[in-house]
């Protein structure tokens, strides 16, 4: 029984950077159980927890802005939910904000995602980053391969800009990429297209843009 839909904004930090999407769902199920919160379950022979995570985060990436929707079988006080989750959350998950979503039976969260934003921190020797980004933006097509198929990365880059470096002087850029079904941009592919090794960079998701439910 769905009595309440709660949306949680949280970080996925370095402690969970190699935790995959399915394992993150299981971690949330365990967290709800430890917090003694009434997470709802589906009906049928194999009940599963009623939760949606907005968009899978590739392994090795961190995030300061993840979104999850959770359906409760009872109406809960949001302050009590926040406090319970703060105590029960494992290392690697930090709760930032909780709100109630009126549309209990609305669209599933992954269907609402339009685009995502990332910040990439480069090694200090990446001194030509601004010129490389400018050259990338001028290209009409950026052909890449994914699963042995060629695709054009350029239309998936909605915005890209160099931002202030870290206190250690490490160059950084911010990018906004499409995250629609069949049109999903990957930040590591953008980094590779700029001529850098993504494994030598720190990639962090900093926002997820979703459309409003009708």
Backbone as JSON Lines, residues from 0, in Angstrom:
{"i":0,"aa":"X","n":[0.84,-1.19,0.0],"ca":[0.0,0.0,0.0],"c":[0.88,1.25,0.0]}
{"i":1,"aa":"X","n":[0.63,2.16,-0.94],"ca":[1.38,3.4,-1.01],"c":[0.6,4.5,-0.28]}
{"i":2,"aa":"X","n":[1.15,4.98,0.83],"ca":[0.49,6.04,1.58],"c":[1.2,7.38,1.45]}
{"i":3,"aa":"X","n":[2.5,7.34,1.11],"ca":[3.3,8.58,1.07],"c":[4.5,8.36,0.16]}
{"i":4,"aa":"X","n":[4.81,9.4,-0.63],"ca":[5.99,9.38,-1.5],"c":[6.97,10.42,-1.0]}
{"i":5,"aa":"X","n":[8.17,9.97,-0.65],"ca":[9.2,10.85,-0.1],"c":[10.37,10.91,-1.06]}
{"i":6,"aa":"X","n":[10.85,12.12,-1.32],"ca":[12.02,12.31,-2.18],"c":[13.22,12.71,-1.32]}
{"i":7,"aa":"X","n":[14.32,12.03,-1.51],"ca":[15.52,12.26,-0.71],"c":[16.65,12.71,-1.62]}
{"i":8,"aa":"X","n":[17.29,13.81,-1.24],"ca":[18.5,14.29,-1.92],"c":[19.69,13.87,-1.07]}
{"i":9,"aa":"X","n":[20.66,13.21,-1.7],"ca":[21.78,12.69,-0.92],"c":[23.06,12.7,-1.74]}
{"i":10,"aa":"X","n":[24.17,12.57,-1.05],"ca":[25.48,12.44,-1.68],"c":[25.89,10.98,-1.7]}
{"i":11,"aa":"X","n":[26.66,10.62,-2.71],"ca":[27.31,9.32,-2.77],"c":[28.81,9.62,-2.8]}
{"i":12,"aa":"X","n":[29.48,9.41,-1.69],"ca":[30.86,9.86,-1.53],"c":[31.87,8.76,-1.88]}
{"i":13,"aa":"X","n":[33.13,9.06,-1.63],"ca":[34.21,8.14,-2.04],"c":[34.06,6.75,-1.45]}
{"i":14,"aa":"X","n":[33.48,6.65,-0.27],"ca":[33.33,5.34,0.37],"c":[32.44,4.4,-0.43]}
{"i":15,"aa":"X","n":[31.6,4.96,-1.32],"ca":[30.7,4.13,-2.12],"c":[30.91,4.33,-3.62]}
{"i":16,"aa":"X","n":[32.05,4.85,-4.0],"ca":[32.26,5.18,-5.42],"c":[32.29,3.93,-6.31]}
{"i":17,"aa":"X","n":[32.59,2.76,-5.71],"ca":[32.6,1.53,-6.5],"c":[31.4,0.63,-6.16]}
{"i":18,"aa":"X","n":[30.36,1.24,-5.6],"ca":[29.1,0.53,-5.36],"c":[28.19,0.77,-6.55]}
{"i":19,"aa":"X","n":[27.77,-0.31,-7.21],"ca":[26.93,-0.18,-8.4],"c":[25.49,0.18,-8.08]}
{"i":20,"aa":"X","n":[24.72,0.39,-9.14],"ca":[23.34,0.86,-9.0],"c":[22.47,-0.13,-8.21]}
{"i":21,"aa":"X","n":[22.53,-1.39,-8.55],"ca":[21.71,-2.39,-7.86],"c":[22.13,-2.53,-6.4]}
{"i":22,"aa":"X","n":[23.43,-2.49,-6.15],"ca":[23.9,-2.59,-4.77],"c":[23.51,-1.34,-3.97]}
{"i":23,"aa":"X","n":[23.45,-0.19,-4.64],"ca":[23.01,1.02,-3.95],"c":[21.54,0.91,-3.55]}
{"i":24,"aa":"X","n":[20.72,0.34,-4.42],"ca":[19.31,0.09,-4.08],"c":[19.21,-0.82,-2.84]}
{"i":25,"aa":"X","n":[20.04,-1.86,-2.81],"ca":[20.02,-2.77,-1.66],"c":[20.49,-2.05,-0.39]}
{"i":26,"aa":"X","n":[21.49,-1.16,-0.55],"ca":[21.97,-0.39,0.6],"c":[20.86,0.49,1.16]}
{"i":27,"aa":"X","n":[20.05,1.07,0.27],"ca":[18.94,1.9,0.72],"c":[17.87,1.06,1.41]}
{"i":28,"aa":"X","n":[17.62,-0.13,0.89],"ca":[16.64,-1.01,1.54],"c":[17.09,-1.35,2.96]}
{"i":29,"aa":"X","n":[18.37,-1.68,3.11],"ca":[18.9,-1.99,4.44],"c":[18.85,-0.77,5.35]}
{"i":30,"aa":"X","n":[19.13,0.42,4.79],"ca":[19.1,1.64,5.58],"c":[17.7,1.93,6.1]}
{"i":31,"aa":"X","n":[16.7,1.75,5.25],"ca":[15.32,1.94,5.67],"c":[14.95,0.96,6.79]}
{"i":32,"aa":"X","n":[15.45,-0.26,6.67],"ca":[15.16,-1.26,7.68],"c":[15.82,-0.9,9.01]}
{"i":33,"aa":"X","n":[17.1,-0.47,8.95],"ca":[17.8,-0.08,10.18],"c":[17.14,1.12,10.83]}
{"i":34,"aa":"X","n":[16.61,2.02,9.99],"ca":[15.95,3.22,10.51],"c":[14.53,2.95,11.0]}
{"i":35,"aa":"X","n":[14.06,1.7,10.83],"ca":[12.71,1.3,11.26],"c":[11.63,2.14,10.58]}
{"i":36,"aa":"X","n":[11.85,2.42,9.29],"ca":[10.88,3.19,8.52],"c":[10.02,2.25,7.67]}
{"i":37,"aa":"X","n":[8.74,2.58,7.49],"ca":[7.8,1.66,6.8],"c":[7.87,1.76,5.28]}
{"i":38,"aa":"X","n":[9.0,1.34,4.71],"ca":[9.12,1.33,3.26],"c":[8.13,0.33,2.67]}
{"i":39,"aa":"X","n":[7.39,0.76,1.64],"ca":[6.41,-0.11,1.02],"c":[7.05,-1.15,0.12]}
{"i":40,"aa":"X","n":[6.33,-2.22,-0.13],"ca":[6.78,-3.3,-1.02],"c":[5.68,-3.61,-2.03]}
{"i":41,"aa":"X","n":[6.1,-4.07,-3.2],"ca":[5.14,-4.42,-4.24],"c":[4.37,-5.68,-3.85]}
{"i":42,"aa":"X","n":[3.27,-5.91,-4.54],"ca":[2.46,-7.1,-4.32],"c":[2.98,-8.25,-5.19]}
{"i":43,"aa":"X","n":[2.52,-9.46,-4.93],"ca":[2.87,-10.59,-5.8],"c":[3.77,-11.6,-5.14]}
{"i":44,"aa":"X","n":[4.27,-12.54,-5.96],"ca":[5.06,-13.65,-5.45],"c":[6.46,-13.21,-5.01]}
{"i":45,"aa":"X","n":[6.99,-12.16,-5.63],"ca":[8.34,-11.71,-5.31],"c":[8.32,-10.2,-5.0]}
{"i":46,"aa":"X","n":[7.89,-9.81,-3.81],"ca":[7.78,-8.39,-3.46],"c":[9.14,-7.7,-3.52]}
{"i":47,"aa":"X","n":[9.16,-6.5,-4.04],"ca":[10.4,-5.72,-4.06],"c":[10.13,-4.34,-3.47]}
{"i":48,"aa":"X","n":[11.15,-3.7,-2.91],"ca":[10.96,-2.4,-2.27],"c":[10.53,-1.33,-3.27]}
{"i":49,"aa":"X","n":[9.63,-0.47,-2.85],"ca":[9.11,0.58,-3.71],"c":[10.02,1.81,-3.61]}
{"i":50,"aa":"X","n":[11.07,1.79,-4.39],"ca":[12.0,2.92,-4.43],"c":[12.53,3.09,-5.84]}
{"i":51,"aa":"X","n":[12.79,4.34,-6.2],"ca":[13.38,4.7,-7.49],"c":[14.59,5.58,-7.26]}
{"i":52,"aa":"X","n":[15.69,5.29,-7.93],"ca":[16.84,6.19,-7.94],"c":[16.89,6.84,-9.32]}
{"i":53,"aa":"X","n":[17.19,8.13,-9.35],"ca":[17.0,8.92,-10.56],"c":[17.78,8.4,-11.76]}
{"i":54,"aa":"X","n":[19.08,8.19,-11.6],"ca":[19.92,7.81,-12.74],"c":[21.14,7.06,-12.23]}
{"i":55,"aa":"X","n":[21.49,5.94,-12.86],"ca":[22.68,5.2,-12.44],"c":[23.93,6.08,-12.53]}
{"i":56,"aa":"X","n":[24.79,5.95,-11.53],"ca":[26.06,6.67,-11.52],"c":[27.17,5.67,-11.84]}
{"i":57,"aa":"X","n":[27.94,5.94,-12.9],"ca":[29.0,4.99,-13.27],"c":[29.97,4.72,-12.13]}
{"i":58,"aa":"X","n":[30.51,3.53,-12.09],"ca":[31.47,3.16,-11.05],"c":[32.69,4.09,-11.07]}
{"i":59,"aa":"X","n":[33.13,4.44,-9.89],"ca":[34.3,5.31,-9.76],"c":[33.96,6.77,-9.63]}
{"i":60,"aa":"X","n":[32.72,7.16,-9.93],"ca":[32.3,8.55,-9.8],"c":[31.73,8.79,-8.41]}
{"i":61,"aa":"X","n":[31.82,10.02,-7.94],"ca":[31.12,10.42,-6.72],"c":[29.99,11.38,-7.1]}
{"i":62,"aa":"X","n":[29.19,11.75,-6.12],"ca":[28.08,12.66,-6.39],"c":[27.73,13.46,-5.14]}
{"i":63,"aa":"X","n":[27.4,14.72,-5.34],"ca":[26.9,15.56,-4.24],"c":[25.41,15.8,-4.36]}
{"i":64,"aa":"X","n":[24.78,15.21,-5.41],"ca":[23.35,15.46,-5.61],"c":[22.71,14.26,-6.31]}
{"i":65,"aa":"X","n":[22.34,13.27,-5.53],"ca":[21.57,12.13,-6.03],"c":[20.12,12.29,-5.57]}
{"i":66,"aa":"X","n":[19.2,11.7,-6.31],"ca":[17.78,11.81,-5.97],"c":[17.18,10.41,-5.89]}
{"i":67,"aa":"X","n":[16.42,10.18,-4.82],"ca":[15.71,8.91,-4.69],"c":[14.28,9.15,-4.24]}
{"i":68,"aa":"X","n":[13.34,8.42,-4.81],"ca":[11.95,8.44,-4.38],"c":[11.63,7.14,-3.64]}
{"i":69,"aa":"X","n":[10.95,7.27,-2.52],"ca":[10.63,6.14,-1.66],"c":[9.15,6.2,-1.3]}
{"i":70,"aa":"X","n":[8.46,5.08,-1.48],"ca":[7.04,5.02,-1.16],"c":[6.85,4.33,0.19]}
{"i":71,"aa":"X","n":[6.18,5.02,1.11],"ca":[5.96,4.5,2.45],"c":[4.57,3.87,2.57]}
{"i":72,"aa":"X","n":[4.5,2.82,3.4],"ca":[3.21,2.18,3.63],"c":[2.42,2.88,4.72]}
{"i":73,"aa":"X","n":[3.07,3.84,5.41],"ca":[2.41,4.68,6.4],"c":[2.89,6.12,6.22]}
{"i":74,"aa":"X","n":[2.09,7.07,6.62],"ca":[2.49,8.48,6.54],"c":[3.47,8.77,7.67]}
{"i":75,"aa":"X","n":[4.62,9.35,7.33],"ca":[5.69,9.6,8.29],"c":[5.94,11.1,8.44]}
{"i":76,"aa":"X","n":[6.42,11.49,9.6],"ca":[6.86,12.86,9.83],"c":[8.24,13.04,9.19]}
{"i":77,"aa":"X","n":[8.4,14.06,8.34],"ca":[9.64,14.21,7.57],"c":[10.85,14.49,8.46]}
{"i":78,"aa":"X","n":[10.67,15.25,9.53],"ca":[11.8,15.51,10.44],"c":[12.27,14.23,11.1]}
{"i":79,"aa":"X","n":[11.32,13.39,11.48],"ca":[11.69,12.12,12.1],"c":[12.38,11.2,11.09]}
{"i":80,"aa":"X","n":[11.9,11.23,9.84],"ca":[12.54,10.42,8.79],"c":[13.99,10.87,8.59]}
{"i":81,"aa":"X","n":[14.19,12.18,8.52],"ca":[15.55,12.72,8.31],"c":[16.48,12.28,9.43]}
{"i":82,"aa":"X","n":[16.03,12.43,10.67],"ca":[16.88,12.07,11.81],"c":[17.18,10.57,11.83]}
{"i":83,"aa":"X","n":[16.16,9.76,11.53],"ca":[16.37,8.31,11.54],"c":[17.34,7.89,10.45]}
{"i":84,"aa":"X","n":[17.23,8.5,9.26],"ca":[18.12,8.13,8.16],"c":[19.55,8.6,8.4]}
{"i":85,"aa":"X","n":[19.7,9.77,9.01],"ca":[21.05,10.25,9.32],"c":[21.8,9.26,10.21]}
{"i":86,"aa":"X","n":[21.08,8.66,11.15],"ca":[21.71,7.71,12.06],"c":[21.96,6.36,11.38]}
{"i":87,"aa":"X","n":[21.08,5.98,10.46],"ca":[21.14,4.64,9.88],"c":[21.95,4.56,8.6]}
{"i":88,"aa":"X","n":[22.2,5.69,7.95],"ca":[22.89,5.66,6.65],"c":[24.31,5.11,6.78]}
{"i":89,"aa":"X","n":[24.75,4.29,5.83],"ca":[26.1,3.74,5.88],"c":[27.14,4.77,5.44]}
{"i":90,"aa":"X","n":[28.42,4.51,5.71],"ca":[29.46,5.39,5.17],"c":[29.34,5.46,3.65]}
{"i":91,"aa":"X","n":[29.39,6.66,3.12],"ca":[29.25,6.83,1.67],"c":[27.94,7.44,1.26]}
{"i":92,"aa":"X","n":[26.95,7.47,2.16],"ca":[25.67,8.13,1.89],"c":[25.46,9.23,2.91]}
{"i":93,"aa":"X","n":[25.28,10.45,2.42],"ca":[25.0,11.59,3.3],"c":[23.67,12.22,2.88]}
{"i":94,"aa":"X","n":[22.74,12.33,3.82],"ca":[21.42,12.87,3.54],"c":[21.47,14.4,3.57]}
{"i":95,"aa":"X","n":[20.92,15.06,2.55],"ca":[20.89,16.52,2.5],"c":[19.5,17.09,2.72]}
{"i":96,"aa":"X","n":[18.5,16.48,2.09],"ca":[17.16,17.09,2.1],"c":[16.11,16.01,1.88]}
{"i":97,"aa":"X","n":[14.95,16.19,2.53],"ca":[13.82,15.28,2.36],"c":[12.56,16.1,2.14]}
{"i":98,"aa":"X","n":[11.74,15.69,1.17],"ca":[10.47,16.36,0.94],"c":[9.41,15.35,0.52]}
{"i":99,"aa":"X","n":[8.16,15.72,0.72],"ca":[7.06,14.86,0.31],"c":[6.61,15.24,-1.09]}
{"i":100,"aa":"X","n":[6.37,14.26,-1.94],"ca":[5.9,14.48,-3.31],"c":[4.41,14.15,-3.36]}
{"i":101,"aa":"X","n":[3.56,15.13,-3.69],"ca":[2.1,14.9,-3.66],"c":[1.64,13.82,-4.63]}
{"i":102,"aa":"X","n":[2.3,13.72,-5.81],"ca":[1.87,12.76,-6.83],"c":[2.34,11.35,-6.46]}
{"i":103,"aa":"X","n":[1.57,10.68,-5.62],"ca":[1.96,9.35,-5.15],"c":[2.08,8.37,-6.32]}
{"i":104,"aa":"X","n":[1.18,8.49,-7.3],"ca":[1.16,7.54,-8.42],"c":[1.69,8.19,-9.71]}
{"i":105,"aa":"X","n":[2.56,9.19,-9.57],"ca":[3.08,9.88,-10.75],"c":[4.14,9.06,-11.48]}
{"i":106,"aa":"X","n":[4.8,9.71,-12.43],"ca":[5.83,9.05,-13.23],"c":[6.97,8.55,-12.34]}
{"i":107,"aa":"X","n":[7.59,7.45,-12.77],"ca":[8.77,6.98,-12.06],"c":[9.9,7.97,-12.25]}
{"i":108,"aa":"X","n":[10.69,8.13,-11.22],"ca":[11.74,9.14,-11.21],"c":[12.69,9.07,-12.41]}
{"i":109,"aa":"X","n":[13.17,7.88,-12.83],"ca":[14.08,7.85,-13.99],"c":[13.46,8.44,-15.25]}
{"i":110,"aa":"X","n":[12.14,8.38,-15.38],"ca":[11.48,8.93,-16.57],"c":[11.42,10.45,-16.55]}
{"i":111,"aa":"X","n":[11.7,11.05,-15.39],"ca":[11.62,12.5,-15.26],"c":[12.96,13.19,-15.54]}
{"i":112,"aa":"X","n":[14.04,12.42,-15.55],"ca":[15.38,13.02,-15.7],"c":[15.58,13.54,-17.12]}
{"i":113,"aa":"X","n":[16.05,14.78,-17.21],"ca":[16.32,15.41,-18.49],"c":[17.81,15.52,-18.79]}
{"i":114,"aa":"X","n":[18.56,15.97,-17.8],"ca":[20.0,16.14,-17.98],"c":[20.69,16.08,-16.62]}
{"i":115,"aa":"X","n":[22.01,15.96,-16.65],"ca":[22.79,15.87,-15.42],"c":[24.01,16.77,-15.53]}
{"i":116,"aa":"X","n":[24.51,17.2,-14.38],"ca":[25.66,18.1,-14.35],"c":[26.81,17.42,-13.6]}
{"i":117,"aa":"X","n":[28.0,17.6,-14.13],"ca":[29.2,17.02,-13.52],"c":[30.26,18.11,-13.36]}
{"i":118,"aa":"X","n":[31.1,17.93,-12.34],"ca":[32.33,18.69,-12.2],"c":[33.49,17.72,-12.31]}
{"i":119,"aa":"X","n":[34.45,18.06,-13.15],"ca":[35.62,17.19,-13.37],"c":[36.87,17.93,-12.91]}
{"i":120,"aa":"X","n":[37.65,17.28,-12.06],"ca":[38.92,17.84,-11.59],"c":[40.06,17.12,-12.3]}
{"i":121,"aa":"X","n":[40.94,17.9,-12.93],"ca":[42.02,17.36,-13.75],"c":[43.35,17.44,-13.0]}
{"i":122,"aa":"X","n":[44.34,16.68,-13.43],"ca":[45.69,16.81,-12.86],"c":[46.23,18.22,-13.1]}
{"i":123,"aa":"X","n":[47.14,18.66,-12.27],"ca":[47.66,20.03,-12.35],"c":[48.34,20.32,-13.69]}
{"i":124,"aa":"X","n":[48.83,19.28,-14.36],"ca":[49.53,19.53,-15.64],"c":[48.57,19.8,-16.8]}
{"i":125,"aa":"X","n":[47.27,19.77,-16.56],"ca":[46.3,20.04,-17.63],"c":[46.16,21.54,-17.83]}
{"i":126,"aa":"X","n":[47.23,22.18,-18.26],"ca":[47.26,23.64,-18.35],"c":[46.55,24.2,-19.57]}
{"i":127,"aa":"X","n":[46.33,23.37,-20.58],"ca":[45.69,23.87,-21.8],"c":[44.21,23.58,-21.86]}
{"i":128,"aa":"X","n":[43.58,23.38,-20.72],"ca":[42.19,22.92,-20.7],"c":[41.24,23.92,-21.36]}
{"i":129,"aa":"X","n":[41.39,25.2,-21.1],"ca":[40.47,26.2,-21.65],"c":[40.48,26.18,-23.19]}
{"i":130,"aa":"X","n":[41.67,26.1,-23.77],"ca":[41.78,26.06,-25.23],"c":[41.19,24.77,-25.79]}
{"i":131,"aa":"X","n":[41.39,23.68,-25.06],"ca":[40.86,22.4,-25.53],"c":[39.34,22.37,-25.48]}
{"i":132,"aa":"X","n":[38.77,22.96,-24.44],"ca":[37.31,23.04,-24.34],"c":[36.75,23.91,-25.46]}
{"i":133,"aa":"X","n":[37.41,25.04,-25.73],"ca":[36.95,25.92,-26.8],"c":[36.99,25.22,-28.14]}
{"i":134,"aa":"X","n":[38.03,24.43,-28.37],"ca":[38.13,23.68,-29.63],"c":[37.05,22.6,-29.71]}
{"i":135,"aa":"X","n":[36.75,22.0,-28.59],"ca":[35.72,20.96,-28.56],"c":[34.35,21.55,-28.92]}
{"i":136,"aa":"X","n":[34.06,22.72,-28.38],"ca":[32.76,23.35,-28.61],"c":[32.55,23.71,-30.08]}
{"i":137,"aa":"X","n":[33.63,23.95,-30.81],"ca":[33.52,24.33,-32.21],"c":[33.26,23.14,-33.14]}
{"i":138,"aa":"X","n":[33.45,21.95,-32.62],"ca":[33.27,20.76,-33.46],"c":[31.79,20.48,-33.68]}
{"i":139,"aa":"X","n":[31.43,20.17,-34.92],"ca":[30.04,19.83,-35.23],"c":[29.71,18.41,-34.81]}
{"i":140,"aa":"X","n":[30.7,17.55,-34.87],"ca":[30.5,16.14,-34.51],"c":[31.69,15.67,-33.69]}
{"i":141,"aa":"X","n":[31.4,14.84,-32.67],"ca":[32.45,14.19,-31.89],"c":[32.12,12.71,-31.88]}
{"i":142,"aa":"X","n":[32.73,11.97,-32.78],"ca":[32.39,10.56,-32.94],"c":[33.14,9.71,-31.92]}
{"i":143,"aa":"X","n":[32.37,8.91,-31.19],"ca":[32.91,8.01,-30.18],"c":[32.32,6.62,-30.38]}
{"i":144,"aa":"X","n":[32.9,5.64,-29.71],"ca":[32.35,4.28,-29.79],"c":[31.88,3.82,-28.42]}
{"i":145,"aa":"X","n":[30.71,3.21,-28.4],"ca":[30.16,2.63,-27.17],"c":[29.57,1.26,-27.53]}
{"i":146,"aa":"X","n":[30.01,0.24,-26.84],"ca":[29.57,-1.14,-27.13],"c":[29.74,-1.46,-28.62]}
{"i":147,"aa":"X","n":[30.91,-1.07,-29.17],"ca":[31.3,-1.35,-30.55],"c":[30.46,-0.6,-31.58]}
{"i":148,"aa":"X","n":[29.61,0.33,-31.12],"ca":[28.82,1.13,-32.06],"c":[29.27,2.59,-32.0]}
{"i":149,"aa":"X","n":[29.35,3.2,-33.16],"ca":[29.76,4.6,-33.24],"c":[28.56,5.51,-32.96]}
{"i":150,"aa":"X","n":[28.81,6.58,-32.21],"ca":[27.74,7.55,-31.95],"c":[28.36,8.95,-31.89]}
{"i":151,"aa":"X","n":[27.51,9.96,-31.97],"ca":[27.97,11.36,-31.95],"c":[27.75,11.94,-30.55]}
{"i":152,"aa":"X","n":[28.84,12.23,-29.87],"ca":[28.78,12.77,-28.51],"c":[28.38,14.25,-28.49]}
{"i":153,"aa":"X","n":[28.66,14.99,-29.58],"ca":[28.5,16.44,-29.55],"c":[27.09,16.91,-29.17]}
{"i":154,"aa":"X","n":[25.99,16.36,-29.74],"ca":[24.67,16.87,-29.37],"c":[24.25,16.51,-27.94]}
{"i":155,"aa":"X","n":[25.0,15.64,-27.29],"ca":[24.68,15.26,-25.92],"c":[25.31,16.21,-24.9]}
{"i":156,"aa":"X","n":[26.22,17.07,-25.38],"ca":[26.85,18.07,-24.51],"c":[26.01,19.35,-24.56]}
{"i":157,"aa":"X","n":[25.24,19.6,-23.52],"ca":[24.37,20.77,-23.49],"c":[25.11,22.03,-23.07]}
{"i":158,"aa":"X","n":[26.11,21.86,-22.21],"ca":[26.89,23.01,-21.76],"c":[28.22,22.51,-21.2]}
{"i":159,"aa":"X","n":[29.27,23.29,-21.39],"ca":[30.58,22.92,-20.84],"c":[31.39,24.19,-20.64]}
{"i":160,"aa":"X","n":[32.04,24.31,-19.49],"ca":[32.83,25.51,-19.2],"c":[33.91,25.2,-18.18]}
{"i":161,"aa":"X","n":[35.02,25.9,-18.3],"ca":[36.1,25.82,-17.31],"c":[35.71,26.69,-16.13]}
{"i":162,"aa":"X","n":[35.87,26.17,-14.91],"ca":[35.55,26.93,-13.7],"c":[36.8,27.1,-12.86]}
{"i":163,"aa":"X","n":[36.68,27.76,-11.74],"ca":[37.85,28.04,-10.9],"c":[38.54,26.74,-10.48]}
{"i":164,"aa":"X","n":[39.87,26.76,-10.41],"ca":[40.6,25.55,-10.0],"c":[40.4,25.27,-8.51]}
{"i":165,"aa":"X","n":[40.84,24.09,-8.1],"ca":[40.79,23.74,-6.69],"c":[41.85,24.55,-5.93]}
{"i":166,"aa":"X","n":[41.78,24.56,-4.59],"ca":[42.83,25.26,-3.83],"c":[44.24,24.75,-4.12]}
{"i":167,"aa":"X","n":[44.35,23.51,-4.6],"ca":[45.65,22.95,-4.95],"c":[46.09,23.35,-6.36]}
{"i":168,"aa":"X","n":[45.25,24.12,-7.06],"ca":[45.59,24.54,-8.41],"c":[45.21,23.55,-9.49]}
{"i":169,"aa":"X","n":[44.39,22.57,-9.17],"ca":[43.96,21.58,-10.16],"c":[42.86,22.17,-11.04]}
{"i":170,"aa":"X","n":[43.03,22.14,-12.37],"ca":[42.02,22.69,-13.27],"c":[40.7,21.92,-13.14]}
{"i":171,"aa":"X","n":[39.6,22.65,-13.34],"ca":[38.28,22.0,-13.24],"c":[37.38,22.5,-14.37]}
{"i":172,"aa":"X","n":[36.44,21.65,-14.76],"ca":[35.39,22.1,-15.68],"c":[34.06,21.54,-15.23]}
{"i":173,"aa":"X","n":[33.03,22.24,-15.64],"ca":[31.65,21.82,-15.34],"c":[30.96,21.54,-16.66]}
{"i":174,"aa":"X","n":[30.2,20.45,-16.72],"ca":[29.48,20.11,-17.95],"c":[28.07,19.66,-17.62]}
{"i":175,"aa":"X","n":[27.17,19.97,-18.52],"ca":[25.79,19.48,-18.42],"c":[25.52,18.6,-19.62]}
{"i":176,"aa":"X","n":[25.1,17.36,-19.38],"ca":[24.93,16.37,-20.43],"c":[23.49,15.87,-20.48]}
{"i":177,"aa":"X","n":[23.05,15.56,-21.67],"ca":[21.72,14.96,-21.85],"c":[21.66,13.62,-21.12]}
{"i":178,"aa":"X","n":[20.49,13.35,-20.51],"ca":[20.3,12.07,-19.85],"c":[18.92,11.5,-20.2]}
{"i":179,"aa":"X","n":[18.57,11.61,-21.48],"ca":[17.31,11.06,-21.96],"c":[17.5,9.62,-22.42]}
{"i":180,"aa":"X","n":[16.41,8.88,-22.5],"ca":[16.49,7.5,-22.98],"c":[17.03,7.47,-24.4]}
{"i":181,"aa":"X","n":[18.11,6.74,-24.61],"ca":[18.71,6.66,-25.93],"c":[19.58,7.85,-26.29]}
{"i":182,"aa":"X","n":[19.72,8.8,-25.38],"ca":[20.55,9.99,-25.64],"c":[21.21,10.43,-24.33]}
{"i":183,"aa":"X","n":[22.11,9.58,-23.86],"ca":[22.77,9.82,-22.58],"c":[24.25,10.09,-22.79]}
{"i":184,"aa":"X","n":[24.71,11.24,-22.33],"ca":[26.12,11.58,-22.44],"c":[26.89,11.14,-21.21]}
{"i":185,"aa":"X","n":[28.11,10.66,-21.41],"ca":[28.96,10.23,-20.29],"c":[30.12,11.22,-20.13]}
{"i":186,"aa":"X","n":[30.37,11.69,-18.92],"ca":[31.43,12.66,-18.7],"c":[32.82,12.11,-19.0]}
{"i":187,"aa":"X","n":[33.03,10.8,-18.75],"ca":[34.34,10.24,-19.04],"c":[34.64,10.23,-20.53]}
{"i":188,"aa":"X","n":[33.58,10.12,-21.35],"ca":[33.77,10.19,-22.8],"c":[34.14,11.62,-23.22]}
{"i":189,"aa":"X","n":[33.56,12.62,-22.55],"ca":[33.92,14.01,-22.83],"c":[35.38,14.25,-22.46]}
{"i":190,"aa":"X","n":[35.78,13.75,-21.3],"ca":[37.16,13.9,-20.85],"c":[38.12,13.26,-21.86]}
{"i":191,"aa":"X","n":[37.77,12.07,-22.34],"ca":[38.61,11.38,-23.32],"c":[38.66,12.17,-24.63]}
{"i":192,"aa":"X","n":[37.52,12.76,-25.02],"ca":[37.49,13.56,-26.25],"c":[38.36,14.8,-26.14]}
{"i":193,"aa":"X","n":[38.59,15.27,-24.92],"ca":[39.48,16.41,-24.7],"c":[40.95,16.0,-24.7]}
{"i":194,"aa":"X","n":[41.19,14.69,-24.73],"ca":[42.57,14.21,-24.8],"c":[43.16,13.78,-23.47]}
{"i":195,"aa":"X","n":[42.32,13.58,-22.45],"ca":[42.81,13.19,-21.13],"c":[42.33,11.8,-20.75]}
{"i":196,"aa":"X","n":[43.03,11.21,-19.81],"ca":[42.66,9.9,-19.29],"c":[41.64,10.08,-18.17]}
{"i":197,"aa":"X","n":[40.41,9.61,-18.33],"ca":[39.39,9.8,-17.29],"c":[39.8,9.18,-15.95]}
{"i":198,"aa":"X","n":[40.63,8.12,-15.98],"ca":[41.04,7.48,-14.74],"c":[41.97,8.36,-13.91]}
{"i":199,"aa":"X","n":[42.53,9.4,-14.53],"ca":[43.41,10.32,-13.81],"c":[42.65,11.56,-13.34]}
{"i":200,"aa":"X","n":[41.33,11.57,-13.53],"ca":[40.5,12.72,-13.14],"c":[39.5,12.3,-12.08]}
{"i":201,"aa":"X","n":[39.04,13.27,-11.32],"ca":[37.97,13.02,-10.35],"c":[36.67,13.57,-10.95]}
{"i":202,"aa":"X","n":[35.7,12.68,-11.15],"ca":[34.43,13.07,-11.76],"c":[33.33,12.99,-10.71]}
{"i":203,"aa":"X","n":[32.64,14.1,-10.52],"ca":[31.59,14.18,-9.49],"c":[30.3,14.73,-10.09]}
{"i":204,"aa":"X","n":[29.21,14.02,-9.9],"ca":[27.91,14.53,-10.35],"c":[27.41,15.55,-9.32]}
{"i":205,"aa":"X","n":[27.04,16.73,-9.81],"ca":[26.67,17.82,-8.9],"c":[25.21,18.24,-9.01]}
{"i":206,"aa":"X","n":[24.49,17.73,-10.01],"ca":[23.07,18.06,-10.11],"c":[22.39,17.09,-11.07]}
{"i":207,"aa":"X","n":[21.1,16.89,-10.85],"ca":[20.24,16.11,-11.74],"c":[19.02,16.97,-12.02]}
{"i":208,"aa":"X","n":[18.77,17.24,-13.3],"ca":[17.64,18.09,-13.68],"c":[16.47,17.2,-14.1]}
{"i":209,"aa":"X","n":[15.35,17.38,-13.43],"ca":[14.16,16.59,-13.75],"c":[13.03,17.51,-14.15]}
{"i":210,"aa":"X","n":[12.14,17.0,-15.0],"ca":[10.97,17.79,-15.4],"c":[9.9,17.68,-14.34]}
{"i":211,"aa":"X","n":[9.05,18.67,-14.29],"ca":[7.95,18.66,-13.33],"c":[6.88,17.66,-13.78]}
{"i":212,"aa":"X","n":[6.31,16.98,-12.82],"ca":[5.23,16.05,-13.14],"c":[3.95,16.84,-13.42]}
{"i":213,"aa":"X","n":[3.2,16.38,-14.41],"ca":[1.96,17.04,-14.78],"c":[0.82,16.55,-13.88]}
